[in-house]
Amino acid sequence: MGLSSIRVTVNILEAGSADEQTLILPPVYADNPMLKPRGFPVESLSVTDQTGMLAFSYDSIEIDGAFARTISFSAASFPIQLKYSAKLDYQDSLHAFMPRPHVSSREGYLQGAYHFAVPYEGGSLVEFWRRQRSIKVNYARGKNVVLMGDPPQVDFNNAYELLFSTNALLAASHGDERVLTGSSEYSFVSVGDASHKLNPLLEERVGAFQSLLGSAFDRFGKLPVPVVVILGAMSGGGLEGMSAFSILDPWEDDTLGIYNTVLAHEILHFWVGVRTGEYDLPWWKEGTTTYLGLQLTAQRELCDIRYVRDILLRDLSNQEDVQQFSLNDPNIRARIFDPERDFGDLVYVKGAQLSMILDEAIRKNTSNTETLLGITAGLTAEYDGGAFGRSDFTRAIRKAGGTDAENILKQYADTPGAIHSDTLVAVFQRLRNRGAFGASAMAKRSSNEKGDMPLKLRKY
């Protein structure tokens, strides 16, 4: 291997309606094109049509508060072909926590964010992400390279799915030592400088992963290809994908099972947020996945209920962004990972708290026969490859038992501010009593659960 760049070819078969065509180029970061462009990982770009080379201009545009690098060219004879190199040593200091692409003599890592060239036809950010497209990707590789992640030929329904394409590239001569363990349904793969072995610590995490993946498959259905878990590409937390995800290495003092909650979170993202999105509930992807991930992990007794309680009962009254922005504020969509602000508590924690309130109302109105997990699985099946709106969301919940989700959204998602701690405590305890967090969590709260735990939510 030993490459410093990957060559990308993009064929655009038909034009948009405008006389001038605009294409968004990489890098494109999770959930927003670019907050603040720094550097440019695209090199040696050429644009041609049937008549030859086309003149084009570089620029940048702002879409709902997010920025993107673009090229523009006049309408031409289609199809159009773009060719460029995506530098693999590129990293934006503002996004250092994101996994960067790299290739060494033994292994590499590549995300869709770095081979992303998609027409922009105007409109909002979410419309750009979820516009129905036919995107076909062929990962051509040499005979000495093993691809682990998305299949060599894969179809994407929209630009958002392409964004979360995730692959590990392994030199065939070293592939056996980098594939740590696996089955017909999954593989754990190691990239990066660290030496990963299937030690007892990792073996325990793999066991937890198997249990959580089985729970997700039972609810959402199996994925069309085996799941790949990539270790060594992240400096913290995890990053979702279409059929593969990246996650930090396990750590030794994780007595609370926090790592297992990250595994559950990334597993759920295969359906919640990546394959299925929303048009006007910007908290839904991360808030719902945080809550359901904690719930599934607790039900399987793979994390300490105290950690679940810490997240779901966290006091956010002193968080500036929680007081200033509502969960449904459209401005947060492009700023979830804004390095100058911390929207994690708003989107991940308050979003999970709202999901908890919805789950408790659904269970109460259906005598515990319907759950938020089940309704979410139904939504992702119905809108697979696309997105739903607020009215679709509230209608699905109302159909399952008459719960007035619209009133709950008005109270907790449309209004800035923290949810009162008394409300959170009461809802959490009622859910425990209904078995929402597993049979072992139904017992009366022990004395060592009192008070907030000195934990900080990991960003994932």
C-alpha positions in Angstrom: 0.0 0.0 0.0 2.2 2.9 1.2 -0.1 5.5 -0.4 -0.4 9.2 0.4 -3.6 9.7 -1.5 -6.6 7.9 -3.0 -7.8 8.6 -6.5 -11.5 9.4 -6.8 -13.6 9.4 -10.0 -17.1 10.7 -9.9 -19.5 10.3 -12.8 -22.6 12.6 -12.8 -25.1 11.3 -15.3 -27.7 14.1 -15.4 -27.9 17.8 -14.6 -29.9 19.8 -12.2 -32.3 22.5 -13.3 -29.8 25.4 -12.9 -27.6 26.7 -15.7 -24.6 26.6 -13.4 -23.9 23.4 -11.5 -22.4 23.4 -8.0 -20.9 20.4 -6.3 -19.9 20.1 -2.7 -16.4 18.6 -2.2 -14.7 16.9 0.8 -14.0 17.0 3.6 -17.5 16.8 4.9 -17.8 16.2 8.6 -20.4 14.3 10.4 -23.8 16.1 10.3 -22.5 19.3 8.7 -20.5 20.0 5.6 -17.8 22.2 7.2 -18.1 24.6 10.1 -15.0 26.6 9.1 -13.0 25.5 6.0 -9.3 25.1 6.8 -7.1 23.6 4.2 -8.3 21.5 1.3 -7.7 17.7 0.9 -8.7 17.6 -2.8 -5.8 17.7 -5.2 -5.3 17.5 -9.0 -9.0 18.0 -9.7 -10.2 17.8 -13.3 -13.7 18.1 -14.8 -14.5 16.8 -18.2 -17.6 16.1 -20.4 -17.9 14.5 -23.8 -16.2 17.4 -25.5 -13.2 17.5 -23.2 -12.0 19.6 -20.2 -14.4 22.0 -18.5 -13.5 25.3 -16.8 -14.6 25.5 -13.2 -14.2 27.7 -10.2 -13.6 27.0 -6.5 -15.8 28.6 -3.9 -17.4 28.0 -0.6 -21.1 28.3 0.4 -23.0 28.5 3.7 -26.0 26.1 4.2 -27.9 26.8 7.4 -24.8 27.9 9.3 -22.5 25.1 7.9 -19.9 25.8 5.3 -18.8 23.7 2.4 -16.1 23.8 -0.3 -17.5 23.8 -3.8 -16.8 23.9 -7.4 -19.1 25.5 -10.0 -19.2 25.1 -13.8 -21.6 26.0 -16.5 -24.1 23.6 -17.8 -22.5 21.1 -20.2 -23.1 17.9 -22.1 -23.7 15.1 -19.5 -22.4 12.8 -18.3 -19.7 14.8 -16.4 -16.7 13.1 -14.9 -14.6 14.5 -12.0 -11.2 13.1 -11.0 -9.2 14.1 -8.0 -6.9 12.8 -5.3 -8.1 12.8 -1.7 -5.1 13.5 0.6 -4.9 10.9 3.3 -2.7 12.9 5.7 -5.2 15.8 5.9 -6.6 16.8 9.3 -8.4 19.9 10.3 -7.3 21.0 13.8 -10.8 22.1 14.6 -12.0 18.5 14.2 -9.1 16.6 15.7 -11.5 14.3 17.5 -12.8 13.0 14.2 -11.0 10.0 12.7 -8.8 11.1 9.9 -8.0 9.0 6.8 -4.6 7.4 6.7 -2.8 4.7 4.9 0.5 3.0 5.9 2.3 0.0 4.6 0.0 -2.2 6.5 -3.4 -0.7 7.0 -5.6 2.3 6.3 -8.9 4.0 7.2 -11.2 5.9 4.8 -14.6 7.6 5.4 -17.2 8.8 2.8 -16.4 12.3 4.0 -13.2 12.1 2.0 -14.6 10.8 -1.3 -17.7 13.0 -1.3 -18.6 15.0 -4.4 -22.4 15.6 -4.6 -24.4 18.1 -6.5 -26.0 20.9 -4.5 -29.3 22.0 -5.9 -30.2 24.6 -3.3 -32.4 24.3 -0.3 -31.8 23.5 3.3 -29.1 21.3 4.8 -31.5 18.5 5.7 -32.9 18.6 2.2 -29.4 18.3 0.7 -28.7 15.3 3.0 -31.9 13.4 2.4 -32.7 14.2 -1.3 -33.3 10.9 -3.1 -30.4 10.0 -5.3 -28.9 7.0 -7.0 -25.3 6.9 -5.8 -23.2 3.9 -6.8 -19.7 3.5 -5.4 -17.1 1.0 -6.6 -14.1 0.6 -4.4 -11.4 -0.5 -6.9 -8.4 -1.9 -5.1 -5.3 -3.9 -5.9 -5.0 -7.6 -5.3 -2.9 -7.0 -2.2 -5.5 -4.9 -0.4 -8.3 -6.3 1.7 -11.4 -4.0 2.2 -13.2 -4.3 5.5 -16.4 -2.3 5.9 -18.8 -1.4 3.1 -19.0 -3.9 0.2 -16.7 -3.3 -2.8 -19.8 -2.2 -4.8 -22.5 -0.4 -2.8 -25.5 1.7 -3.6 -26.5 4.7 -1.4 -30.0 6.3 -1.4 -28.8 9.8 -0.5 -25.8 12.0 0.3 -26.1 11.3 4.0 -25.6 7.6 3.6 -22.6 8.2 1.4 -21.1 10.5 4.1 -21.1 7.6 6.5 -19.4 5.1 4.3 -16.7 3.6 6.5 -13.8 1.2 5.5 -10.6 -0.2 6.8 -8.0 -1.0 4.2 -5.7 -3.9 5.1 -2.6 -5.2 3.3 -3.3 -8.8 2.4 0.0 -9.9 3.9 -1.0 -8.5 7.3 -4.8 -8.9 7.2 -4.9 -11.9 9.5 -3.2 -10.1 12.4 -5.5 -7.0 11.9 -8.8 -9.0 11.9 -9.0 -9.7 15.6 -12.1 -11.9 15.7 -15.4 -12.3 13.9 -18.2 -14.5 12.6 -20.6 -14.5 9.7 -22.3 -11.5 11.1 -19.4 -9.3 12.3 -15.6 -8.6 12.4 -13.4 -6.6 14.8 -10.6 -5.0 12.9 -7.6 -3.0 14.1 -5.9 0.0 12.4 -3.5 2.6 13.5 -0.3 2.4 15.5 -1.6 0.5 18.5 -1.1 -3.3 18.7 -4.4 -4.9 19.3 -4.8 -8.5 20.4 -7.8 -10.4 21.5 -7.0 -10.1 25.2 -9.5 -10.9 28.0 -10.5 -7.2 28.1 -11.4 -7.1 24.4 -12.9 -10.6 24.5 -15.4 -9.3 27.2 -16.3 -6.3 25.0 -16.8 -8.6 22.0 -19.2 -10.7 24.1 -21.2 -7.5 25.0 -21.2 -6.5 21.3 -22.7 -9.9 20.3 -25.5 -9.5 22.9 -26.3 -6.0 21.9 -26.2 -6.7 18.1 -28.6 -9.6 18.7 -31.0 -7.3 20.5 -30.9 -4.7 17.7 -31.4 -7.4 15.0 -34.4 -8.7 16.9 -36.0 -5.3 16.7 -34.7 -3.7 13.5 -33.9 -6.7 11.4 -30.5 -7.9 10.2 -28.2 -5.8 8.0 -27.6 -6.9 4.4 -23.8 -7.3 5.0 -21.7 -8.2 8.0 -21.0 -5.5 10.6 -17.3 -4.3 10.9 -16.1 -2.7 14.1 -12.9 -0.7 13.6 -10.6 -0.1 16.5 -7.7 2.4 16.5 -9.1 5.2 14.3 -10.8 7.2 17.1 -9.2 9.2 19.9 -12.5 9.1 21.9 -16.0 7.8 21.7 -17.3 6.3 18.4 -18.4 7.3 14.9 -21.4 5.6 13.2 -21.5 4.2 9.7 -23.7 2.4 7.2 -22.4 -1.1 7.9 -19.2 -0.4 9.9 -18.4 1.9 12.8 -15.2 3.2 14.5 -14.8 3.2 18.2 -12.0 3.9 20.7 -10.0 1.1 22.3 -11.5 -0.5 25.5 -10.0 0.8 28.7 -9.3 -1.2 31.8 -11.1 0.7 34.6 -14.5 0.7 32.9 -16.4 -0.8 35.9 -19.6 0.9 34.9 -19.8 -0.6 31.5 -19.6 2.8 29.7 -17.9 1.2 26.7 -20.8 -1.1 26.2 -23.2 1.8 26.0 -21.0 3.3 23.2 -21.2 0.0 21.4 -25.0 0.0 21.7 -25.2 3.6 20.6 -23.2 3.0 17.4 -25.1 -0.3 16.6 -28.4 1.6 16.8 -27.1 4.3 14.5 -27.1 1.8 11.6 -30.9 2.4 11.5 -31.5 5.5 13.7 -30.0 8.5 12.0 -28.0 7.0 9.1 -30.3 4.9 7.1 -33.3 6.8 8.4 -33.4 10.5 9.2 -35.8 13.4 10.0 -36.6 16.7 8.5 -37.5 18.8 11.5 -36.5 17.1 14.7 -32.7 17.8 14.9 -32.3 16.2 18.3 -33.9 12.8 17.2 -30.8 11.1 15.9 -28.5 11.5 18.9 -31.1 11.9 21.6 -33.1 8.8 20.7 -29.9 6.7 20.2 -28.4 7.8 23.5 -31.6 6.8 25.4 -32.2 3.5 23.6 -28.5 2.6 23.8 -28.5 3.1 27.6 -31.8 1.1 27.8 -30.6 -1.8 25.8 -27.3 -2.0 27.6 -29.1 -1.9 31.0 -31.6 -4.5 29.9 -28.8 -6.9 29.0 -27.1 -6.1 32.4 -24.0 -4.8 30.5 -23.8 -1.5 32.3 -24.3 -0.1 35.8 -27.8 1.4 36.3 -26.0 4.2 38.1 -24.5 5.4 34.9 -27.8 5.2 33.1 -29.3 7.2 36.0 -26.5 9.8 35.8 -27.2 10.6 32.2 -31.0 10.6 32.3 -31.3 12.6 35.5 -28.5 15.0 34.9 -29.2 18.6 36.0 -28.8 20.9 32.9 -30.1 24.0 34.6 -26.6 25.6 34.5 -25.8 24.8 30.9 -25.8 27.9 28.8 -26.7 26.3 25.5 -29.6 24.4 27.1 -31.0 27.6 28.4 -30.5 29.4 25.1 -31.6 26.8 22.5 -34.5 24.5 22.3 -34.0 20.9 21.0 -36.0 21.8 17.9 -34.1 24.9 17.1 -33.0 24.5 13.4 -29.7 26.3 14.2 -28.3 23.4 16.1 -28.4 20.9 13.2 -25.2 22.3 11.7 -23.6 23.0 15.0 -23.8 19.8 17.0 -20.0 19.5 16.8 -19.2 23.2 16.8 -15.8 23.4 18.5 -16.7 26.9 19.8 -19.8 25.7 21.7 -20.8 22.5 23.4 -24.1 21.2 22.3 -23.5 17.7 23.6 -25.5 18.3 26.8 -28.4 19.8 24.8 -28.6 17.2 22.0 -27.4 14.0 23.7 -28.5 14.5 27.3 -31.7 16.6 27.1 -32.6 14.7 23.9 -32.2 11.4 25.8 -34.3 12.8 28.7 -37.1 13.8 26.2 -36.9 10.3 24.8 -37.3 8.9 28.3 -40.4 11.0 28.9 -41.9 9.8 25.6 -41.1 6.2 26.4 -42.8 6.4 29.8 -45.9 8.1 28.3 -46.1 5.4 25.6 -45.8 2.6 28.1 -48.3 4.1 30.5 -51.0 4.5 27.8 -50.5 1.0 26.5 -50.0 -0.9 29.8 -46.4 -1.5 28.8 -47.3 -3.2 25.5 -45.8 -0.5 23.3 -42.4 1.2 23.7 -40.3 3.9 22.1 -37.9 1.2 20.9 -40.7 -0.6 19.0 -42.1 2.6 17.5 -38.6 3.7 16.5 -38.0 0.3 14.8 -41.3 0.9 12.9 -40.3 4.4 11.8 -36.9 3.2 10.5 -38.5 0.4 8.6 -41.1 2.7 7.0 -38.7 5.5 6.1 -35.6 3.4 5.3 -33.4 5.3 2.9 -35.2 8.5 3.5 -36.5 10.7 6.3 -39.8 11.6 8.1 -41.3 14.8 9.5 -42.6 15.8 12.9 -46.2 14.9 12.0 -45.1 11.4 10.9 -43.3 11.0 14.2 -46.2 12.1 16.4 -48.7 10.2 14.3 -46.7 6.9 14.8 -46.7 7.4 18.5 -50.4 8.3 18.7 -51.3 5.3 16.5 -49.5 3.0 19.0 -51.8 3.9 21.9 -53.1 7.4 21.8 -50.1 9.2 23.4 -50.1 12.9 22.6 -46.5 13.2 21.6 -47.2 16.7 20.1 -48.0 18.1 23.5 -44.8 16.6 24.9 -42.7 18.1 22.1 -44.2 21.5 22.7 -43.4 21.3 26.4 -39.9 19.9 26.2 -38.5 20.2 22.7 -39.9 23.5 21.4 -38.9 25.5 24.6 -35.3 26.2 25.8 -34.4 25.3 29.3 -33.7 22.2 31.4 -36.3 19.7 32.3 -37.1 19.9 36.0 -35.3 17.4 38.1 -38.4 16.3 39.9 -40.0 15.3 36.6 -36.9 13.4 35.5 -36.7 11.4 38.8 -40.4 10.5 38.8 -40.3 9.4 35.1 -37.1 7.4 35.6 -38.5 5.6 38.6 -41.8 4.7 36.9 -39.8 3.3 34.0 -37.7 1.2 36.3 -40.9 -0.1 37.9 -42.2 -1.1 34.5 -39.0 -3.0 33.7 -37.8 -0.6 31.0 -34.2 -1.0 32.2 -34.4 -4.7 32.9 -35.5 -6.9 35.8 -32.5 -6.2 37.9 -33.1 -2.5 37.7 -36.6 -2.8 39.1 -35.4 -3.2 42.7 -35.7 -0.3 45.0 -32.9 2.2 44.7 -30.0 1.3 47.0 -28.2 3.9 49.1 -25.1 3.9 47.0 -27.2 5.2 44.0 -27.9 8.5 45.7 -26.5 11.7 44.3 -24.9 12.5 40.9 -21.9 10.5 39.8 -18.8 12.4 38.9 -19.0 11.3 35.3 -18.8 13.2 32.1 -20.7 12.0 29.0 -18.4 10.8 26.3 -19.1 12.3 22.9 -20.2 9.7 20.4 
